[in-house]
Amino acid sequence: MAKPATIELNRSIIQAVGASTQSTLNAAMSSLQEGLKNSDWRTRKAACEALAEIASNNGSYSSSIKSSCIHALE
């Protein structure tokens, strides 16, 4: 079960490009997207905010990550 603190950690990993492999990055993104389905409102809110921040950031995220964020929010 995802918690807001875990969501924040995954957001930080993605934004810092700290994921050492593509599979780590994919797992972090999956966790954020799963957070949107959580029954806890705080977890859904944290996931939504994290995905929105990643999608709107002008950093060097790959287009597939940004697209994934936008798709999850739609």
mmJSON file of the N, C-alpha and C atoms, coordinates in Angstrom:
{"data_MODEL":{"atom_site":{
"group_PDB":["ATOM","ATOM","ATOM","ATOM","ATOM","ATOM","ATOM","ATOM","ATOM","ATOM","ATOM","ATOM","ATOM","ATOM","ATOM","ATOM","ATOM","ATOM","ATOM","ATOM","ATOM","ATOM","ATOM","ATOM","ATOM","ATOM","ATOM","ATOM","ATOM","ATOM","ATOM","ATOM","ATOM","ATOM","ATOM","ATOM","ATOM","ATOM","ATOM","ATOM","ATOM","ATOM","ATOM","ATOM","ATOM","ATOM","ATOM","ATOM","ATOM","ATOM","ATOM","ATOM","ATOM","ATOM","ATOM","ATOM","ATOM","ATOM","ATOM","ATOM","ATOM","ATOM","ATOM","ATOM","ATOM","ATOM","ATOM","ATOM","ATOM","ATOM","ATOM","ATOM","ATOM","ATOM","ATOM","ATOM","ATOM","ATOM","ATOM","ATOM","ATOM","ATOM","ATOM","ATOM","ATOM","ATOM","ATOM","ATOM","ATOM","ATOM","ATOM","ATOM","ATOM","ATOM","ATOM","ATOM","ATOM","ATOM","ATOM","ATOM","ATOM","ATOM","ATOM","ATOM","ATOM","ATOM","ATOM","ATOM","ATOM","ATOM","ATOM","ATOM","ATOM","ATOM","ATOM","ATOM","ATOM","ATOM","ATOM","ATOM","ATOM","ATOM","ATOM","ATOM","ATOM","ATOM","ATOM","ATOM","ATOM","ATOM","ATOM","ATOM","ATOM","ATOM","ATOM","ATOM","ATOM","ATOM","ATOM","ATOM","ATOM","ATOM","ATOM","ATOM","ATOM","ATOM","ATOM","ATOM","ATOM","ATOM","ATOM","ATOM","ATOM","ATOM","ATOM","ATOM","ATOM","ATOM","ATOM","ATOM","ATOM","ATOM","ATOM","ATOM","ATOM","ATOM","ATOM","ATOM","ATOM","ATOM","ATOM","ATOM","ATOM","ATOM","ATOM","ATOM","ATOM","ATOM","ATOM","ATOM","ATOM","ATOM","ATOM","ATOM","ATOM","ATOM","ATOM","ATOM","ATOM","ATOM","ATOM","ATOM","ATOM","ATOM","ATOM","ATOM","ATOM","ATOM","ATOM","ATOM","ATOM","ATOM","ATOM","ATOM","ATOM","ATOM","ATOM","ATOM","ATOM","ATOM","ATOM","ATOM","ATOM","ATOM","ATOM","ATOM","ATOM","ATOM","ATOM","ATOM","ATOM","ATOM"],
"id":[1,2,3,4,5,6,7,8,9,10,11,12,13,14,15,16,17,18,19,20,21,22,23,24,25,26,27,28,29,30,31,32,33,34,35,36,37,38,39,40,41,42,43,44,45,46,47,48,49,50,51,52,53,54,55,56,57,58,59,60,61,62,63,64,65,66,67,68,69,70,71,72,73,74,75,76,77,78,79,80,81,82,83,84,85,86,87,88,89,90,91,92,93,94,95,96,97,98,99,100,101,102,103,104,105,106,107,108,109,110,111,112,113,114,115,116,117,118,119,120,121,122,123,124,125,126,127,128,129,130,131,132,133,134,135,136,137,138,139,140,141,142,143,144,145,146,147,148,149,150,151,152,153,154,155,156,157,158,159,160,161,162,163,164,165,166,167,168,169,170,171,172,173,174,175,176,177,178,179,180,181,182,183,184,185,186,187,188,189,190,191,192,193,194,195,196,197,198,199,200,201,202,203,204,205,206,207,208,209,210,211,212,213,214,215,216,217,218,219,220,221,222],
"type_symbol":["N","C","C","N","C","C","N","C","C","N","C","C","N","C","C","N","C","C","N","C","C","N","C","C","N","C","C","N","C","C","N","C","C","N","C","C","N","C","C","N","C","C","N","C","C","N","C","C","N","C","C","N","C","C","N","C","C","N","C","C","N","C","C","N","C","C","N","C","C","N","C","C","N","C","C","N","C","C","N","C","C","N","C","C","N","C","C","N","C","C","N","C","C","N","C","C","N","C","C","N","C","C","N","C","C","N","C","C","N","C","C","N","C","C","N","C","C","N","C","C","N","C","C","N","C","C","N","C","C","N","C","C","N","C","C","N","C","C","N","C","C","N","C","C","N","C","C","N","C","C","N","C","C","N","C","C","N","C","C","N","C","C","N","C","C","N","C","C","N","C","C","N","C","C","N","C","C","N","C","C","N","C","C","N","C","C","N","C","C","N","C","C","N","C","C","N","C","C","N","C","C","N","C","C","N","C","C","N","C","C","N","C","C","N","C","C","N","C","C","N","C","C"],
"label_atom_id":["N","CA","C","N","CA","C","N","CA","C","N","CA","C","N","CA","C","N","CA","C","N","CA","C","N","CA","C","N","CA","C","N","CA","C","N","CA","C","N","CA","C","N","CA","C","N","CA","C","N","CA","C","N","CA","C","N","CA","C","N","CA","C","N","CA","C","N","CA","C","N","CA","C","N","CA","C","N","CA","C","N","CA","C","N","CA","C","N","CA","C","N","CA","C","N","CA","C","N","CA","C","N","CA","C","N","CA","C","N","CA","C","N","CA","C","N","CA","C","N","CA","C","N","CA","C","N","CA","C","N","CA","C","N","CA","C","N","CA","C","N","CA","C","N","CA","C","N","CA","C","N","CA","C","N","CA","C","N","CA","C","N","CA","C","N","CA","C","N","CA","C","N","CA","C","N","CA","C","N","CA","C","N","CA","C","N","CA","C","N","CA","C","N","CA","C","N","CA","C","N","CA","C","N","CA","C","N","CA","C","N","CA","C","N","CA","C","N","CA","C","N","CA","C","N","CA","C","N","CA","C","N","CA","C","N","CA","C","N","CA","C","N","CA","C","N","CA","C","N","CA","C","N","CA","C","N","CA","C"],
"label_alt_id":[null,null,null,null,null,null,null,null,null,null,null,null,null,null,null,null,null,null,null,null,null,null,null,null,null,null,null,null,null,null,null,null,null,null,null,null,null,null,null,null,null,null,null,null,null,null,null,null,null,null,null,null,null,null,null,null,null,null,null,null,null,null,null,null,null,null,null,null,null,null,null,null,null,null,null,null,null,null,null,null,null,null,null,null,null,null,null,null,null,null,null,null,null,null,null,null,null,null,null,null,null,null,null,null,null,null,null,null,null,null,null,null,null,null,null,null,null,null,null,null,null,null,null,null,null,null,null,null,null,null,null,null,null,null,null,null,null,null,null,null,null,null,null,null,null,null,null,null,null,null,null,null,null,null,null,null,null,null,null,null,null,null,null,null,null,null,null,null,null,null,null,null,null,null,null,null,null,null,null,null,null,null,null,null,null,null,null,null,null,null,null,null,null,null,null,null,null,null,null,null,null,null,null,null,null,null,null,null,null,null,null,null,null,null,null,null,null,null,null,null,null,null],
"label_comp_id":["MET","MET","MET","ALA","ALA","ALA","LYS","LYS","LYS","PRO","PRO","PRO","ALA","ALA","ALA","THR","THR","THR","ILE","ILE","ILE","GLU","GLU","GLU","LEU","LEU","LEU","ASN","ASN","ASN","ARG","ARG","ARG","SER","SER","SER","ILE","ILE","ILE","ILE","ILE","ILE","GLN","GLN","GLN","ALA","ALA","ALA","VAL","VAL","VAL","GLY","GLY","GLY","ALA","ALA","ALA","SER","SER","SER","THR","THR","THR","GLN","GLN","GLN","SER","SER","SER","THR","THR","THR","LEU","LEU","LEU","ASN","ASN","ASN","ALA","ALA","ALA","ALA","ALA","ALA","MET","MET","MET","SER","SER","SER","SER","SER","SER","LEU","LEU","LEU","GLN","GLN","GLN","GLU","GLU","GLU","GLY","GLY","GLY","LEU","LEU","LEU","LYS","LYS","LYS","ASN","ASN","ASN","SER","SER","SER","ASP","ASP","ASP","TRP","TRP","TRP","ARG","ARG","ARG","THR","THR","THR","ARG","ARG","ARG","LYS","LYS","LYS","ALA","ALA","ALA","ALA","ALA","ALA","CYS","CYS","CYS","GLU","GLU","GLU","ALA","ALA","ALA","LEU","LEU","LEU","ALA","ALA","ALA","GLU","GLU","GLU","ILE","ILE","ILE","ALA","ALA","ALA","SER","SER","SER","ASN","ASN","ASN","ASN","ASN","ASN","GLY","GLY","GLY","SER","SER","SER","TYR","TYR","TYR","SER","SER","SER","SER","SER","SER","SER","SER","SER","ILE","ILE","ILE","LYS","LYS","LYS","SER","SER","SER","SER","SER","SER","CYS","CYS","CYS","ILE","ILE","ILE","HIS","HIS","HIS","ALA","ALA","ALA","LEU","LEU","LEU","GLU","GLU","GLU"],
"label_asym_id":["A","A","A","A","A","A","A","A","A","A","A","A","A","A","A","A","A","A","A","A","A","A","A","A","A","A","A","A","A","A","A","A","A","A","A","A","A","A","A","A","A","A","A","A","A","A","A","A","A","A","A","A","A","A","A","A","A","A","A","A","A","A","A","A","A","A","A","A","A","A","A","A","A","A","A","A","A","A","A","A","A","A","A","A","A","A","A","A","A","A","A","A","A","A","A","A","A","A","A","A","A","A","A","A","A","A","A","A","A","A","A","A","A","A","A","A","A","A","A","A","A","A","A","A","A","A","A","A","A","A","A","A","A","A","A","A","A","A","A","A","A","A","A","A","A","A","A","A","A","A","A","A","A","A","A","A","A","A","A","A","A","A","A","A","A","A","A","A","A","A","A","A","A","A","A","A","A","A","A","A","A","A","A","A","A","A","A","A","A","A","A","A","A","A","A","A","A","A","A","A","A","A","A","A","A","A","A","A","A","A","A","A","A","A","A","A","A","A","A","A","A","A"],
"label_entity_id":["1","1","1","1","1","1","1","1","1","1","1","1","1","1","1","1","1","1","1","1","1","1","1","1","1","1","1","1","1","1","1","1","1","1","1","1","1","1","1","1","1","1","1","1","1","1","1","1","1","1","1","1","1","1","1","1","1","1","1","1","1","1","1","1","1","1","1","1","1","1","1","1","1","1","1","1","1","1","1","1","1","1","1","1","1","1","1","1","1","1","1","1","1","1","1","1","1","1","1","1","1","1","1","1","1","1","1","1","1","1","1","1","1","1","1","1","1","1","1","1","1","1","1","1","1","1","1","1","1","1","1","1","1","1","1","1","1","1","1","1","1","1","1","1","1","1","1","1","1","1","1","1","1","1","1","1","1","1","1","1","1","1","1","1","1","1","1","1","1","1","1","1","1","1","1","1","1","1","1","1","1","1","1","1","1","1","1","1","1","1","1","1","1","1","1","1","1","1","1","1","1","1","1","1","1","1","1","1","1","1","1","1","1","1","1","1","1","1","1","1","1","1"],
"label_seq_id":[1,1,1,2,2,2,3,3,3,4,4,4,5,5,5,6,6,6,7,7,7,8,8,8,9,9,9,10,10,10,11,11,11,12,12,12,13,13,13,14,14,14,15,15,15,16,16,16,17,17,17,18,18,18,19,19,19,20,20,20,21,21,21,22,22,22,23,23,23,24,24,24,25,25,25,26,26,26,27,27,27,28,28,28,29,29,29,30,30,30,31,31,31,32,32,32,33,33,33,34,34,34,35,35,35,36,36,36,37,37,37,38,38,38,39,39,39,40,40,40,41,41,41,42,42,42,43,43,43,44,44,44,45,45,45,46,46,46,47,47,47,48,48,48,49,49,49,50,50,50,51,51,51,52,52,52,53,53,53,54,54,54,55,55,55,56,56,56,57,57,57,58,58,58,59,59,59,60,60,60,61,61,61,62,62,62,63,63,63,64,64,64,65,65,65,66,66,66,67,67,67,68,68,68,69,69,69,70,70,70,71,71,71,72,72,72,73,73,73,74,74,74],
"pdbx_PDB_ins_code":[null,null,null,null,null,null,null,null,null,null,null,null,null,null,null,null,null,null,null,null,null,null,null,null,null,null,null,null,null,null,null,null,null,null,null,null,null,null,null,null,null,null,null,null,null,null,null,null,null,null,null,null,null,null,null,null,null,null,null,null,null,null,null,null,null,null,null,null,null,null,null,null,null,null,null,null,null,null,null,null,null,null,null,null,null,null,null,null,null,null,null,null,null,null,null,null,null,null,null,null,null,null,null,null,null,null,null,null,null,null,null,null,null,null,null,null,null,null,null,null,null,null,null,null,null,null,null,null,null,null,null,null,null,null,null,null,null,null,null,null,null,null,null,null,null,null,null,null,null,null,null,null,null,null,null,null,null,null,null,null,null,null,null,null,null,null,null,null,null,null,null,null,null,null,null,null,null,null,null,null,null,null,null,null,null,null,null,null,null,null,null,null,null,null,null,null,null,null,null,null,null,null,null,null,null,null,null,null,null,null,null,null,null,null,null,null,null,null,null,null,null,null],
"Cartn_x":[0.849,0.0,0.888,0.696,1.495,1.091,2.05,1.833,2.351,1.828,2.31,3.831,4.459,5.922,6.631,6.087,6.663,6.499,5.34,5.091,6.12,6.364,7.33,8.74,9.089,10.394,10.536,9.519,9.568,9.649,8.917,8.995,10.418,11.021,12.389,13.378,13.199,14.087,13.987,12.773,12.574,13.127,12.857,13.318,14.822,15.439,16.887,17.59,16.801,17.306,18.24,17.789,18.576,18.332,17.423,17.168,18.349,18.985,20.204,19.943,18.75,18.416,17.02,16.721,15.392,14.329,14.643,13.653,13.356,14.358,14.125,13.233,13.503,12.696,11.26,11.095,9.755,9.006,9.714,9.083,8.63,9.441,9.073,7.848,7.819,6.664,5.409,5.552,4.407,3.843,4.726,4.282,3.47,3.936,3.188,1.823,1.788,0.522,-0.429,0.095,-0.738,-1.303,-0.559,-1.029,-2.333,-2.581,-3.829,-5.037,-4.822,-5.918,-6.135,-5.311,-5.367,-6.647,-7.147,-8.374,-8.137,-6.884,-6.561,-6.431,-7.207,-7.214,-5.836,-5.113,-3.794,-2.813,-2.914,-2.038,-2.365,-3.656,-4.055,-3.605,-3.759,-3.359,-1.851,-1.081,0.378,0.805,0.16,0.489,0.149,-0.996,-1.424,-0.454,-0.105,0.819,2.191,2.668,3.978,3.975,2.936,2.855,2.721,1.928,1.762,3.07,3.798,5.076,6.093,6.152,7.087,6.716,5.427,4.975,5.211,5.093,5.223,6.642,7.534,8.906,9.62,10.403,11.153,12.504,12.705,13.981,14.221,15.154,15.592,14.894,13.659,12.94,12.683,12.715,12.425,10.96,10.666,9.283,8.363,8.895,8.04,7.611,8.476,8.107,7.041,7.245,6.257,4.921,4.97,3.745,3.036,3.804,3.241,2.532,3.139,2.528,1.21,1.226,0.02,-1.082,-0.722,-1.697,-2.318,-1.511,-2.025,-2.986,-2.712,-3.579,-4.881,-4.868,-6.098,-7.044],
"Cartn_y":[-1.189,0.0,1.243,2.084,3.295,4.301,4.988,6.037,7.336,8.484,9.762,9.923,9.429,9.548,8.729,7.563,6.735,7.412,8.013,8.761,9.877,10.603,11.7,11.18,10.05,9.45,9.098,8.485,8.122,9.354,10.398,11.656,12.196,12.178,12.677,11.863,10.556,9.685,10.042,10.205,10.506,11.886,12.874,14.226,14.359,13.605,13.678,12.785,12.079,11.104,10.143,9.776,8.893,7.431,7.141,5.739,5.215,4.177,3.689,2.89,2.354,1.582,1.96,1.59,1.853,1.123,-0.072,-0.827,-0.146,0.48,1.23,2.433,3.114,4.265,3.839,2.734,2.235,1.849,1.242,0.858,2.094,3.135,4.372,5.001,5.022,5.583,4.749,3.435,2.555,2.803,3.01,3.279,4.571,5.596,6.864,6.663,5.926,5.705,4.854,3.888,3.066,3.899,4.904,5.785,6.486,6.692,7.326,6.441,5.138,4.191,3.888,4.451,4.16,4.709,4.042,4.485,5.681,5.91,7.036,8.316,9.334,10.595,11.248,11.228,11.869,11.207,9.905,9.185,9.547,9.582,9.975,11.398,12.297,13.692,13.794,13.083,13.107,12.561,11.491,10.905,11.87,12.486,13.441,14.623,15.164,16.3,15.915,14.735,14.286,14.108,13.449,13.232,14.551,15.465,16.77,17.544,17.49,18.196,17.618,16.312,15.663,15.985,15.925,16.177,17.625,18.564,19.968,20.506,19.718,20.151,20.278,21.328,21.561,20.862,19.956,19.247,18.307,17.428,16.548,15.189,15.152,13.88,13.438,12.158,11.652,11.914,12.004,12.269,11.131,9.912,8.792,8.926,9.451,9.655,10.74,11.85,12.924,12.434,11.695,11.159,10.217,9.416,8.473,9.219,10.313,11.133,11.721,12.302,12.93,11.901,10.753,9.688,9.233,9.083,8.644,9.662,10.939,11.988,12.138,11.739,11.83,10.766],
"Cartn_z":[0.0,0.0,0.0,-0.96,-1.079,-0.009,0.513,1.493,0.907,1.384,0.854,0.931,1.987,2.103,1.026,0.699,-0.357,-1.713,-1.908,-3.146,-3.29,-2.208,-2.229,-2.529,-1.965,-2.227,-3.708,-4.272,-5.69,-6.573,-6.216,-6.974,-6.934,-5.761,-5.61,-6.436,-6.441,-7.228,-8.706,-9.182,-10.604,-10.937,-10.09,-10.381,-10.29,-9.421,-9.28,-10.296,-11.098,-12.048,-11.312,-10.101,-9.26,-9.525,-10.409,-10.728,-11.532,-11.014,-11.647,-12.919,-13.035,-14.235,-14.706,-15.926,-16.473,-15.671,-15.186,-14.407,-13.077,-12.458,-11.221,-11.487,-12.58,-12.967,-13.256,-13.974,-14.275,-13.004,-12.043,-10.783,-9.997,-10.0,-9.305,-9.958,-11.291,-12.001,-11.746,-11.733,-11.471,-10.088,-9.13,-7.766,-7.701,-8.405,-8.439,-9.085,-10.175,-10.871,-10.044,-9.305,-8.425,-7.284,-6.872,-5.807,-6.155,-7.444,-7.876,-7.6,-7.458,-7.237,-5.756,-4.896,-3.469,-2.846,-1.822,-1.156,-0.236,0.14,1.026,0.211,0.594,-0.139,-0.15,0.963,1.028,0.071,-0.062,-0.988,-2.431,-2.77,-4.135,-4.442,-3.488,-3.677,-3.885,-3.071,-3.206,-4.567,-5.007,-6.305,-7.431,-7.338,-8.359,-8.438,-7.29,-7.272,-7.814,-7.45,-7.929,-9.44,-9.954,-11.404,-12.154,-11.624,-12.274,-12.277,-11.181,-11.108,-12.088,-12.171,-13.097,-14.537,-14.851,-16.218,-16.645,-15.715,-16.087,-15.937,-15.372,-15.17,-16.504,-16.633,-17.872,-17.867,-16.932,-16.817,-17.966,-17.774,-18.851,-18.818,-18.349,-18.343,-19.774,-19.959,-21.296,-21.617,-22.872,-23.281,-22.864,-22.774,-22.369,-20.906,-20.056,-18.655,-18.557,-19.26,-19.242,-19.809,-20.884,-21.477,-20.519,-19.819,-18.842,-17.722,-17.263,-16.209,-16.678,-17.842,-18.381,-18.597,-19.135,-19.369,-18.044,-17.023,-15.717,-15.124,-15.348,-14.797,-15.575,-16.839,-17.645,-17.183],
"occupancy":[1.0,1.0,1.0,1.0,1.0,1.0,1.0,1.0,1.0,1.0,1.0,1.0,1.0,1.0,1.0,1.0,1.0,1.0,1.0,1.0,1.0,1.0,1.0,1.0,1.0,1.0,1.0,1.0,1.0,1.0,1.0,1.0,1.0,1.0,1.0,1.0,1.0,1.0,1.0,1.0,1.0,1.0,1.0,1.0,1.0,1.0,1.0,1.0,1.0,1.0,1.0,1.0,1.0,1.0,1.0,1.0,1.0,1.0,1.0,1.0,1.0,1.0,1.0,1.0,1.0,1.0,1.0,1.0,1.0,1.0,1.0,1.0,1.0,1.0,1.0,1.0,1.0,1.0,1.0,1.0,1.0,1.0,1.0,1.0,1.0,1.0,1.0,1.0,1.0,1.0,1.0,1.0,1.0,1.0,1.0,1.0,1.0,1.0,1.0,1.0,1.0,1.0,1.0,1.0,1.0,1.0,1.0,1.0,1.0,1.0,1.0,1.0,1.0,1.0,1.0,1.0,1.0,1.0,1.0,1.0,1.0,1.0,1.0,1.0,1.0,1.0,1.0,1.0,1.0,1.0,1.0,1.0,1.0,1.0,1.0,1.0,1.0,1.0,1.0,1.0,1.0,1.0,1.0,1.0,1.0,1.0,1.0,1.0,1.0,1.0,1.0,1.0,1.0,1.0,1.0,1.0,1.0,1.0,1.0,1.0,1.0,1.0,1.0,1.0,1.0,1.0,1.0,1.0,1.0,1.0,1.0,1.0,1.0,1.0,1.0,1.0,1.0,1.0,1.0,1.0,1.0,1.0,1.0,1.0,1.0,1.0,1.0,1.0,1.0,1.0,1.0,1.0,1.0,1.0,1.0,1.0,1.0,1.0,1.0,1.0,1.0,1.0,1.0,1.0,1.0,1.0,1.0,1.0,1.0,1.0,1.0,1.0,1.0,1.0,1.0,1.0,1.0,1.0,1.0,1.0,1.0,1.0],
"B_iso_or_equiv":[0.0,0.0,0.0,0.0,0.0,0.0,0.0,0.0,0.0,0.0,0.0,0.0,0.0,0.0,0.0,0.0,0.0,0.0,0.0,0.0,0.0,0.0,0.0,0.0,0.0,0.0,0.0,0.0,0.0,0.0,0.0,0.0,0.0,0.0,0.0,0.0,0.0,0.0,0.0,0.0,0.0,0.0,0.0,0.0,0.0,0.0,0.0,0.0,0.0,0.0,0.0,0.0,0.0,0.0,0.0,0.0,0.0,0.0,0.0,0.0,0.0,0.0,0.0,0.0,0.0,0.0,0.0,0.0,0.0,0.0,0.0,0.0,0.0,0.0,0.0,0.0,0.0,0.0,0.0,0.0,0.0,0.0,0.0,0.0,0.0,0.0,0.0,0.0,0.0,0.0,0.0,0.0,0.0,0.0,0.0,0.0,0.0,0.0,0.0,0.0,0.0,0.0,0.0,0.0,0.0,0.0,0.0,0.0,0.0,0.0,0.0,0.0,0.0,0.0,0.0,0.0,0.0,0.0,0.0,0.0,0.0,0.0,0.0,0.0,0.0,0.0,0.0,0.0,0.0,0.0,0.0,0.0,0.0,0.0,0.0,0.0,0.0,0.0,0.0,0.0,0.0,0.0,0.0,0.0,0.0,0.0,0.0,0.0,0.0,0.0,0.0,0.0,0.0,0.0,0.0,0.0,0.0,0.0,0.0,0.0,0.0,0.0,0.0,0.0,0.0,0.0,0.0,0.0,0.0,0.0,0.0,0.0,0.0,0.0,0.0,0.0,0.0,0.0,0.0,0.0,0.0,0.0,0.0,0.0,0.0,0.0,0.0,0.0,0.0,0.0,0.0,0.0,0.0,0.0,0.0,0.0,0.0,0.0,0.0,0.0,0.0,0.0,0.0,0.0,0.0,0.0,0.0,0.0,0.0,0.0,0.0,0.0,0.0,0.0,0.0,0.0,0.0,0.0,0.0,0.0,0.0,0.0],
"pdbx_formal_charge":[null,null,null,null,null,null,null,null,null,null,null,null,null,null,null,null,null,null,null,null,null,null,null,null,null,null,null,null,null,null,null,null,null,null,null,null,null,null,null,null,null,null,null,null,null,null,null,null,null,null,null,null,null,null,null,null,null,null,null,null,null,null,null,null,null,null,null,null,null,null,null,null,null,null,null,null,null,null,null,null,null,null,null,null,null,null,null,null,null,null,null,null,null,null,null,null,null,null,null,null,null,null,null,null,null,null,null,null,null,null,null,null,null,null,null,null,null,null,null,null,null,null,null,null,null,null,null,null,null,null,null,null,null,null,null,null,null,null,null,null,null,null,null,null,null,null,null,null,null,null,null,null,null,null,null,null,null,null,null,null,null,null,null,null,null,null,null,null,null,null,null,null,null,null,null,null,null,null,null,null,null,null,null,null,null,null,null,null,null,null,null,null,null,null,null,null,null,null,null,null,null,null,null,null,null,null,null,null,null,null,null,null,null,null,null,null,null,null,null,null,null,null],
"auth_seq_id":[1,1,1,2,2,2,3,3,3,4,4,4,5,5,5,6,6,6,7,7,7,8,8,8,9,9,9,10,10,10,11,11,11,12,12,12,13,13,13,14,14,14,15,15,15,16,16,16,17,17,17,18,18,18,19,19,19,20,20,20,21,21,21,22,22,22,23,23,23,24,24,24,25,25,25,26,26,26,27,27,27,28,28,28,29,29,29,30,30,30,31,31,31,32,32,32,33,33,33,34,34,34,35,35,35,36,36,36,37,37,37,38,38,38,39,39,39,40,40,40,41,41,41,42,42,42,43,43,43,44,44,44,45,45,45,46,46,46,47,47,47,48,48,48,49,49,49,50,50,50,51,51,51,52,52,52,53,53,53,54,54,54,55,55,55,56,56,56,57,57,57,58,58,58,59,59,59,60,60,60,61,61,61,62,62,62,63,63,63,64,64,64,65,65,65,66,66,66,67,67,67,68,68,68,69,69,69,70,70,70,71,71,71,72,72,72,73,73,73,74,74,74],
"auth_comp_id":["MET","MET","MET","ALA","ALA","ALA","LYS","LYS","LYS","PRO","PRO","PRO","ALA","ALA","ALA","THR","THR","THR","ILE","ILE","ILE","GLU","GLU","GLU","LEU","LEU","LEU","ASN","ASN","ASN","ARG","ARG","ARG","SER","SER","SER","ILE","ILE","ILE","ILE","ILE","ILE","GLN","GLN","GLN","ALA","ALA","ALA","VAL","VAL","VAL","GLY","GLY","GLY","ALA","ALA","ALA","SER","SER","SER","THR","THR","THR","GLN","GLN","GLN","SER","SER","SER","THR","THR","THR","LEU","LEU","LEU","ASN","ASN","ASN","ALA","ALA","ALA","ALA","ALA","ALA","MET","MET","MET","SER","SER","SER","SER","SER","SER","LEU","LEU","LEU","GLN","GLN","GLN","GLU","GLU","GLU","GLY","GLY","GLY","LEU","LEU","LEU","LYS","LYS","LYS","ASN","ASN","ASN","SER","SER","SER","ASP","ASP","ASP","TRP","TRP","TRP","ARG","ARG","ARG","THR","THR","THR","ARG","ARG","ARG","LYS","LYS","LYS","ALA","ALA","ALA","ALA","ALA","ALA","CYS","CYS","CYS","GLU","GLU","GLU","ALA","ALA","ALA","LEU","LEU","LEU","ALA","ALA","ALA","GLU","GLU","GLU","ILE","ILE","ILE","ALA","ALA","ALA","SER","SER","SER","ASN","ASN","ASN","ASN","ASN","ASN","GLY","GLY","GLY","SER","SER","SER","TYR","TYR","TYR","SER","SER","SER","SER","SER","SER","SER","SER","SER","ILE","ILE","ILE","LYS","LYS","LYS","SER","SER","SER","SER","SER","SER","CYS","CYS","CYS","ILE","ILE","ILE","HIS","HIS","HIS","ALA","ALA","ALA","LEU","LEU","LEU","GLU","GLU","GLU"],
"auth_asym_id":["A","A","A","A","A","A","A","A","A","A","A","A","A","A","A","A","A","A","A","A","A","A","A","A","A","A","A","A","A","A","A","A","A","A","A","A","A","A","A","A","A","A","A","A","A","A","A","A","A","A","A","A","A","A","A","A","A","A","A","A","A","A","A","A","A","A","A","A","A","A","A","A","A","A","A","A","A","A","A","A","A","A","A","A","A","A","A","A","A","A","A","A","A","A","A","A","A","A","A","A","A","A","A","A","A","A","A","A","A","A","A","A","A","A","A","A","A","A","A","A","A","A","A","A","A","A","A","A","A","A","A","A","A","A","A","A","A","A","A","A","A","A","A","A","A","A","A","A","A","A","A","A","A","A","A","A","A","A","A","A","A","A","A","A","A","A","A","A","A","A","A","A","A","A","A","A","A","A","A","A","A","A","A","A","A","A","A","A","A","A","A","A","A","A","A","A","A","A","A","A","A","A","A","A","A","A","A","A","A","A","A","A","A","A","A","A","A","A","A","A","A","A"],
"auth_atom_id":["N","CA","C","N","CA","C","N","CA","C","N","CA","C","N","CA","C","N","CA","C","N","CA","C","N","CA","C","N","CA","C","N","CA","C","N","CA","C","N","CA","C","N","CA","C","N","CA","C","N","CA","C","N","CA","C","N","CA","C","N","CA","C","N","CA","C","N","CA","C","N","CA","C","N","CA","C","N","CA","C","N","CA","C","N","CA","C","N","CA","C","N","CA","C","N","CA","C","N","CA","C","N","CA","C","N","CA","C","N","CA","C","N","CA","C","N","CA","C","N","CA","C","N","CA","C","N","CA","C","N","CA","C","N","CA","C","N","CA","C","N","CA","C","N","CA","C","N","CA","C","N","CA","C","N","CA","C","N","CA","C","N","CA","C","N","CA","C","N","CA","C","N","CA","C","N","CA","C","N","CA","C","N","CA","C","N","CA","C","N","CA","C","N","CA","C","N","CA","C","N","CA","C","N","CA","C","N","CA","C","N","CA","C","N","CA","C","N","CA","C","N","CA","C","N","CA","C","N","CA","C","N","CA","C","N","CA","C","N","CA","C","N","CA","C","N","CA","C","N","CA","C","N","CA","C","N","CA","C"],
"pdbx_PDB_model_num":[1,1,1,1,1,1,1,1,1,1,1,1,1,1,1,1,1,1,1,1,1,1,1,1,1,1,1,1,1,1,1,1,1,1,1,1,1,1,1,1,1,1,1,1,1,1,1,1,1,1,1,1,1,1,1,1,1,1,1,1,1,1,1,1,1,1,1,1,1,1,1,1,1,1,1,1,1,1,1,1,1,1,1,1,1,1,1,1,1,1,1,1,1,1,1,1,1,1,1,1,1,1,1,1,1,1,1,1,1,1,1,1,1,1,1,1,1,1,1,1,1,1,1,1,1,1,1,1,1,1,1,1,1,1,1,1,1,1,1,1,1,1,1,1,1,1,1,1,1,1,1,1,1,1,1,1,1,1,1,1,1,1,1,1,1,1,1,1,1,1,1,1,1,1,1,1,1,1,1,1,1,1,1,1,1,1,1,1,1,1,1,1,1,1,1,1,1,1,1,1,1,1,1,1,1,1,1,1,1,1,1,1,1,1,1,1,1,1,1,1,1,1]
}}}
